Structure formats: structure tokens, C-alpha cells
Amino acid sequence: MTSLTSLSIKSNEDKHSRTWSLISSALVQWNLKTLCMTNVNYENNNILWTVQSHLQNLMIRDCTYEQYFFILNQLPCLKTFAIRDCLVKHTNGKSLISATSTFQ
């Protein structure tokens, strides 16, 4: 069995859907423990997190507050989750941005 424990990707795509679909495959094929994509916005409709994933460390650029909790629910082995900005929609429809956040 081929094993890859850490993967770091820098993508210059305007739309990262292809990047995230490749990540879905990598998570299944290799038993990744660390995924670092600090210049890529998270797009949850383009990645399939599996409950069997052993991902322990995740670093991404931006995600929404809802996506943040979705990731936490999908990755039970996650120990560290770092994001640059967490986008929160206020009840009046305006977006607020939280500073860099790390969950450990």
C-alpha cells in the first residue's frame, strides 16, 4: 500500500473545484494526516470528506462559518484546523470576516 501522510498544494486556479476534486481522491487513495492548502478557498460542494478519513491537520485559506462546522462534523480525527478567514453572514445579510483562527 502506498502511503502519503502530508500534502501541501499551492493552486493558481481561479476556480478551485478541480483542485478540491483531486483532494477528494487523494484522501481516499492515501492515508493523509496533514493537508495544507493555504491559498485555496474551501468549497464543500467539491470535496467528499469520508468518516474513515484519518486527517489530523487541515490548513485552508477561507471558509464560511457553516463550512467550518461542517468540516468539524465530517473529520472526527481532526486535531488542528487552521483557516485565514472565517466568513460569517450577519442576520442583516452583510458578511463579517473573522481573523485567522486555529482549532486544536
ChimeraX attribute file (.defattr): number of C-alpha atoms within 10 A of each C-alpha:
attribute: neighborCount
match mode: 1-to-1
recipient: residues
	/A:1	6
	/A:2	6
	/A:3	9
	/A:4	14
	/A:5	14
	/A:6	14
	/A:7	16
	/A:8	12
	/A:9	13
	/A:10	11
	/A:11	13
	/A:12	10
	/A:13	10
	/A:14	7
	/A:15	12
	/A:16	15
	/A:17	17
	/A:18	12
	/A:19	19
	/A:20	21
	/A:21	15
	/A:22	12
	/A:23	19
	/A:24	16
	/A:25	12
	/A:26	14
	/A:27	24
	/A:28	15
	/A:29	13
	/A:30	17
	/A:31	18
	/A:32	19
	/A:33	19
	/A:34	19
	/A:35	20
	/A:36	18
	/A:37	20
	/A:38	19
	/A:39	15
	/A:40	22
	/A:41	19
	/A:42	23
	/A:43	17
	/A:44	16
	/A:45	9
	/A:46	16
	/A:47	18
	/A:48	15
	/A:49	18
	/A:50	14
	/A:51	12
	/A:52	13
	/A:53	18
	/A:54	19
	/A:55	23
	/A:56	18
	/A:57	20
	/A:58	23
	/A:59	20
	/A:60	18
	/A:61	17
	/A:62	24
	/A:63	20
	/A:64	21
	/A:65	15
	/A:66	12
	/A:67	16
	/A:68	17
	/A:69	10
	/A:70	13
	/A:71	17
	/A:72	14
	/A:73	12
	/A:74	15
	/A:75	19
	/A:76	15
	/A:77	15
	/A:78	20
	/A:79	14
	/A:80	14
	/A:81	19
	/A:82	18
	/A:83	22
	/A:84	19
	/A:85	19
	/A:86	20
	/A:87	18
	/A:88	16
	/A:89	14
	/A:90	9
	/A:91	7
	/A:92	6
	/A:93	8
	/A:94	8
	/A:95	12
	/A:96	13
	/A:97	14
	/A:98	15
	/A:99	11
	/A:100	12
	/A:101	12
	/A:102	12
	/A:103	12
	/A:104	10
